[in-house]
Amino acid sequence: MLDYRQAARRVRRSVRTIKRWHKAGLKMSTAPDGRRLVEESRLLAWWRDRMTADPVHQLRLRRQDEAVAPQKEITDG
């Protein structure tokens, strides 16, 4: 289980982003001491869904694939 700070560090986002995700529906539980906690697997699934839907992330992946493709052609030829 990860608190806000640990969750933010795990997915390289800000604590504010994790809190926003919680308000948007990310399921979190409350520890006996009052801290909000999220399971790592649930956090990563939420993060993957966000990345899949993010056009900027998709563009980065496309550019990365395009940069690798010419290198493959050079080594094959």
DSSP file (Angstrom, degrees, kcal/mol; ACC not computed):
  #  RESIDUE AA STRUCTURE BP1 BP2  ACC     N-H-->O    O-->H-N    N-H-->O    O-->H-N    TCO  KAPPA ALPHA  PHI   PSI    X-CA   Y-CA   Z-CA
    1    1 A M              0   0    0      0, 0.0     2,-0.4     0, 0.0    38,-0.2   0.000 360.0 360.0 360.0 137.4    0.0    0.0    0.0
    2    2 A L  B     -A   38   0A   0     36,-2.9    36,-2.3     4,-0.0     2,-0.1  -0.921 360.0-142.0-118.7 139.2    1.3    3.4   -1.0
    3    3 A D     >  -     0   0    0     -2,-0.4     4,-2.8    34,-0.2     5,-0.3  -0.289  45.2 -85.0 -84.5-178.2    0.4    6.8    0.5
    4    4 A Y  H  > S+     0   0    0     32,-0.5     4,-2.5     1,-0.2     5,-0.2   0.920 128.5  45.7 -55.6 -48.5    0.1    9.9   -1.7
    5    5 A R  H  > S+     0   0    0      1,-0.2     4,-2.2     2,-0.2    -1,-0.2   0.921 115.1  46.0 -64.5 -45.0    3.8   10.7   -1.7
    6    6 A Q  H  > S+     0   0    0      2,-0.2     4,-2.2     1,-0.2    -1,-0.2   0.900 113.1  50.4 -64.7 -40.8    4.9    7.2   -2.4
    7    7 A A  H  X S+     0   0    0     -4,-2.8     4,-1.7     2,-0.2    -2,-0.2   0.913 110.0  50.3 -63.9 -42.7    2.3    6.8   -5.1
    8    8 A A  H  <>S+     0   0    0     -4,-2.5     5,-2.5    -5,-0.3     4,-0.5   0.914 111.8  47.6 -61.9 -43.4    3.4   10.0   -6.8
    9    9 A R  H ><5S+     0   0    0     -4,-2.2     3,-0.7     3,-0.2    -1,-0.2   0.885 107.7  57.1 -64.4 -38.8    7.1    8.9   -6.7
   10   10 A R  H 3<5S+     0   0    0     -4,-2.2    -1,-0.2     1,-0.2    -2,-0.2   0.867 118.6  29.8 -63.4 -38.7    6.2    5.5   -8.1
   11   11 A V  T 3<5S-     0   0    0     -4,-1.7    -1,-0.2    -5,-0.1    -2,-0.2   0.256 110.2-116.6-106.4  11.6    4.5    6.9  -11.3
   12   12 A R  T < 5S+     0   0    0     -3,-0.7     2,-0.3    -4,-0.5    -3,-0.2   0.913  74.5 120.7  54.2  49.4    6.7   10.0  -11.5
   13   13 A R      < -     0   0    0     -5,-2.5    -1,-0.2    -6,-0.2     2,-0.1  -0.806  66.5 -90.9-129.1 172.6    3.8   12.4  -11.0
   14   14 A S     >  -     0   0    0     -2,-0.3     4,-1.8     1,-0.1     5,-0.1  -0.430  29.6-116.8 -83.6 161.0    3.1   15.0   -8.3
   15   15 A V  H  > S+     0   0    0      1,-0.2     4,-2.4     2,-0.2     5,-0.2   0.881 118.4  59.3 -60.5 -37.6    1.2   14.4   -5.1
   16   16 A R  H  > S+     0   0    0      1,-0.2     4,-2.2     2,-0.2    -1,-0.2   0.885 102.8  51.4 -59.3 -39.6   -1.4   16.9   -6.5
   17   17 A T  H  > S+     0   0    0      2,-0.2     4,-2.7     1,-0.2    -1,-0.2   0.916 108.5  50.6 -64.5 -43.1   -1.9   14.6   -9.5
   18   18 A I  H  X S+     0   0    0     -4,-1.8     4,-2.2     1,-0.2    -2,-0.2   0.908 110.7  49.5 -62.5 -41.2   -2.5   11.6   -7.3
   19   19 A K  H  X S+     0   0    0     -4,-2.4     4,-2.1     2,-0.2    -1,-0.2   0.889 110.7  50.3 -64.1 -38.4   -5.1   13.6   -5.3
   20   20 A R  H  X S+     0   0    0     -4,-2.2     4,-1.6     2,-0.2    -2,-0.2   0.907 109.4  50.8 -65.2 -41.8   -6.8   14.6   -8.5
   21   21 A W  H  X>S+     0   0    0     -4,-2.7     5,-2.5     2,-0.2     4,-0.6   0.893 107.9  53.8 -61.7 -39.2   -6.9   11.0   -9.7
   22   22 A H  H ><5S+     0   0    0     -4,-2.2     3,-1.2     1,-0.2    -2,-0.2   0.928 108.9  47.7 -61.0 -44.8   -8.4   10.1   -6.3
   23   23 A K  H 3<5S+     0   0    0     -4,-2.1    -1,-0.2     1,-0.2    -2,-0.2   0.801 109.2  55.6 -64.9 -27.8  -11.2   12.7   -6.9
   24   24 A A  H 3<5S-     0   0    0     -4,-1.6    -1,-0.2    -5,-0.1    -2,-0.2   0.522 136.3 -77.7 -84.6  -5.6  -11.7   11.3  -10.4
   25   25 A G  T <<5S+     0   0    0     -3,-1.2     2,-0.4    -4,-0.6    -3,-0.2   0.440  75.0 149.0 129.0  -1.8  -12.3    7.8   -9.1
   26   26 A L      < -     0   0    0     -5,-2.5     2,-0.3    -8,-0.1    -1,-0.3  -0.507  51.6-122.3 -63.5 120.9   -9.0    6.1   -8.2
   27   27 A K        +     0   0    0     -2,-0.4    12,-0.3    15,-0.1     2,-0.3  -0.510  41.6 168.0 -73.0 125.5  -10.0    3.8   -5.4
   28   28 A M        -     0   0    0     -2,-0.3     2,-0.3    10,-0.1    10,-0.2  -0.943  22.0-142.8-133.4 155.3   -8.0    4.4   -2.2
   29   29 A S  E     -B   37   0B   0      8,-3.2     8,-3.3    -2,-0.3     2,-0.5  -0.721  18.7-117.5-113.3 168.3   -8.5    3.2    1.4
   30   30 A T  E     -B   36   0B   0     -2,-0.3     6,-0.2     6,-0.2     5,-0.1  -0.925  22.6-139.3-110.2 126.7   -8.0    5.0    4.7
   31   31 A A    >   -     0   0    0      4,-3.4     3,-2.4    -2,-0.5     6,-0.0  -0.359  32.1-103.3 -74.8 160.8   -5.4    3.7    7.1
   32   32 A P  T 3  S+     0   0    0      0, 0.0    -1,-0.1     0, 0.0    -2,-0.0   0.799 123.9  55.3 -56.4 -28.5   -6.2    3.7   10.9
   33   33 A D  T 3  S-     0   0    0      2,-0.1    -2,-0.0     1,-0.0    -3,-0.0   0.416 124.7-102.8 -86.9   4.0   -4.0    6.8   11.3
   34   34 A G  S <  S+     0   0    0     -3,-2.4     2,-0.1     1,-0.3    -1,-0.0   0.324  75.2 137.8  97.6  -7.4   -6.1    8.7    8.6
   35   35 A R        -     0   0    0     -5,-0.1    -4,-3.4     1,-0.1     2,-0.4  -0.436  54.5-122.6 -71.8 146.3   -3.7    8.4    5.7
   36   36 A R  E     -B   30   0B   0     -6,-0.2   -32,-0.5    -2,-0.1     2,-0.3  -0.772  34.0-170.9 -88.4 133.4   -5.1    7.6    2.3
   37   37 A L  E     -B   29   0B   0     -8,-3.3    -8,-3.2    -2,-0.4     2,-0.4  -0.934  11.9-165.6-128.4 148.4   -3.5    4.5    0.8
   38   38 A V  B     -A    2   0A   0    -36,-2.3   -36,-2.9    -2,-0.3     2,-0.2  -0.986  28.6-113.0-131.5 142.7   -3.7    2.9   -2.7
   39   39 A E     >  -     0   0    0     -2,-0.4     4,-2.4   -12,-0.3     5,-0.2  -0.533  25.7-129.5 -70.8 140.0   -2.6   -0.6   -3.7
   40   40 A E  H  > S+     0   0    0      1,-0.2     4,-2.7     2,-0.2     5,-0.2   0.897 107.3  52.0 -59.7 -42.2    0.3   -0.4   -6.1
   41   41 A S  H  > S+     0   0    0      1,-0.2     4,-2.0     2,-0.2    -1,-0.2   0.890 110.7  48.0 -63.6 -38.4   -1.3   -2.7   -8.7
   42   42 A R  H  > S+     0   0    0      2,-0.2     4,-2.3     1,-0.2    -1,-0.2   0.904 112.1  49.9 -67.3 -41.6   -4.4   -0.5   -8.7
   43   43 A L  H  X S+     0   0    0     -4,-2.4     4,-2.6     2,-0.2    -2,-0.2   0.931 111.8  47.3 -61.3 -46.9   -2.3    2.7   -9.1
   44   44 A L  H  X S+     0   0    0     -4,-2.7     4,-2.6     2,-0.2    -1,-0.2   0.872 111.0  51.0 -66.5 -36.9   -0.3    1.2  -12.0
   45   45 A A  H  X S+     0   0    0     -4,-2.0     4,-2.2    -5,-0.2    -1,-0.2   0.921 111.8  47.7 -64.2 -43.3   -3.5    0.0  -13.8
   46   46 A W  H  X S+     0   0    0     -4,-2.3     4,-2.0     2,-0.2    -2,-0.2   0.921 112.6  49.5 -61.3 -44.9   -5.0    3.5  -13.4
   47   47 A W  H  X S+     0   0    0     -4,-2.6     4,-2.5     2,-0.2    -2,-0.2   0.910 109.5  51.0 -62.6 -44.4   -1.7    5.1  -14.7
   48   48 A R  H  X S+     0   0    0     -4,-2.6     4,-2.4     1,-0.2    -1,-0.2   0.909 108.9  51.6 -60.6 -42.2   -1.6    2.7  -17.7
   49   49 A D  H  X S+     0   0    0     -4,-2.2     4,-1.5     1,-0.2    -1,-0.2   0.906 110.7  48.6 -60.5 -41.3   -5.2    3.7  -18.6
   50   50 A R  H  X S+     0   0    0     -4,-2.0     4,-0.8     1,-0.2    -2,-0.2   0.901 111.7  48.8 -66.1 -40.6   -4.3    7.3  -18.4
   51   51 A M  H  < S+     0   0    0     -4,-2.5     3,-0.5     1,-0.2    -2,-0.2   0.874 108.3  54.1 -68.2 -36.6   -1.2    6.9  -20.6
   52   52 A T  H  < S+     0   0    0     -4,-2.4    -1,-0.2     1,-0.2    -2,-0.2   0.864 114.0  42.1 -63.7 -35.7   -3.2    4.9  -23.2
   53   53 A A  H  < S+     0   0    0     -4,-1.5    -1,-0.2    -5,-0.2    -2,-0.2   0.532  91.5 101.4 -88.8  -7.2   -5.7    7.7  -23.4
   54   54 A D     X  -     0   0    0     -4,-0.8     4,-2.1    -3,-0.5     5,-0.2  -0.697  56.5-160.4 -86.1 114.1   -3.1   10.5  -23.4
   55   55 A P  H  > S+     0   0    0      0, 0.0     4,-2.2     0, 0.0    -1,-0.2   0.840  91.2  54.9 -63.4 -32.9   -2.5   11.9  -27.0
   56   56 A V  H  > S+     0   0    0      2,-0.2     4,-2.2     1,-0.2     5,-0.1   0.926 109.1  47.2 -65.6 -44.0    0.9   13.4  -26.0
   57   57 A H  H  > S+     0   0    0      1,-0.2     4,-2.3     2,-0.2    -1,-0.2   0.908 111.2  51.7 -63.0 -41.7    2.1   10.1  -24.7
   58   58 A Q  H  X S+     0   0    0     -4,-2.1     4,-2.3     1,-0.2    -1,-0.2   0.888 108.5  51.2 -63.1 -39.2    0.9    8.3  -27.8
   59   59 A L  H  X S+     0   0    0     -4,-2.2     4,-2.6     2,-0.2     5,-0.2   0.910 108.6  51.7 -63.8 -42.5    2.8   10.8  -30.0
   60   60 A R  H  X S+     0   0    0     -4,-2.2     4,-2.3     1,-0.2    -2,-0.2   0.920 110.6  48.0 -59.8 -43.9    6.0   10.2  -28.0
   61   61 A L  H  X S+     0   0    0     -4,-2.3     4,-2.4     2,-0.2    -1,-0.2   0.910 111.1  50.8 -63.5 -42.0    5.7    6.5  -28.5
   62   62 A R  H  X S+     0   0    0     -4,-2.3     4,-2.3     1,-0.2    -2,-0.2   0.921 111.7  47.0 -62.2 -44.6    5.0    7.0  -32.2
   63   63 A R  H  X S+     0   0    0     -4,-2.6     4,-2.0     2,-0.2    -1,-0.2   0.880 110.7  52.7 -64.7 -37.9    8.1    9.2  -32.6
   64   64 A Q  H  X S+     0   0    0     -4,-2.3     4,-1.5    -5,-0.2    -2,-0.2   0.919 110.1  47.9 -63.7 -43.2   10.2    6.7  -30.6
   65   65 A D  H  X S+     0   0    0     -4,-2.4     4,-2.1     1,-0.2    -2,-0.2   0.895 110.8  51.6 -63.4 -40.6    9.1    3.9  -32.9
   66   66 A E  H  < S+     0   0    0     -4,-2.3    -1,-0.2     1,-0.2    -2,-0.2   0.849 107.9  52.2 -65.8 -33.8    9.9    6.0  -36.0
   67   67 A A  H  X S+     0   0    0     -4,-2.0     4,-0.6     1,-0.2    -1,-0.2   0.832 112.3  45.5 -71.1 -31.9   13.4    6.7  -34.7
   68   68 A V  H  X S+     0   0    0     -4,-1.5     4,-1.6    -5,-0.2     3,-0.2   0.846 102.3  66.2 -79.0 -35.5   14.1    3.0  -34.1
   69   69 A A  H  X S+     0   0    0     -4,-2.1     4,-1.7     1,-0.2     3,-0.2   0.897  98.8  49.2 -58.6 -47.3   12.7    1.9  -37.5
   70   70 A P  H  > S+     0   0    0      0, 0.0     4,-2.0     0, 0.0    -1,-0.2   0.869 108.1  55.5 -62.4 -34.1   15.4    3.7  -39.7
   71   71 A Q  H  X S+     0   0    0     -4,-0.6     4,-1.9    -3,-0.2    -2,-0.2   0.885 105.9  51.5 -64.3 -37.7   18.1    2.2  -37.6
   72   72 A K  H  X S+     0   0    0     -4,-1.6     4,-1.9    -3,-0.2    -1,-0.2   0.898 108.3  51.6 -65.4 -40.2   16.8   -1.3  -38.2
   73   73 A E  H  X S+     0   0    0     -4,-1.7     4,-1.8     1,-0.2    -2,-0.2   0.885 108.5  51.5 -64.4 -38.8   16.7   -0.7  -42.0
   74   74 A I  H  < S+     0   0    0     -4,-2.0    -1,-0.2     1,-0.2    -2,-0.2   0.913 112.4  44.6 -65.0 -43.7   20.4    0.5  -41.9
   75   75 A T  H  < S+     0   0    0     -4,-1.9    -1,-0.2     1,-0.2    -2,-0.2   0.806 114.0  50.4 -72.9 -28.2   21.5   -2.6  -40.1
   76   76 A D  H  <        0   0    0     -4,-1.9    -1,-0.2     1,-0.2    -2,-0.2   0.822 360.0 360.0 -75.5 -30.7   19.5   -4.9  -42.3
   77   77 A G     <        0   0    0     -4,-1.8    -1,-0.2    -5,-0.2    -2,-0.2   0.450 360.0 360.0 -83.7 360.0   20.8   -3.4  -45.5
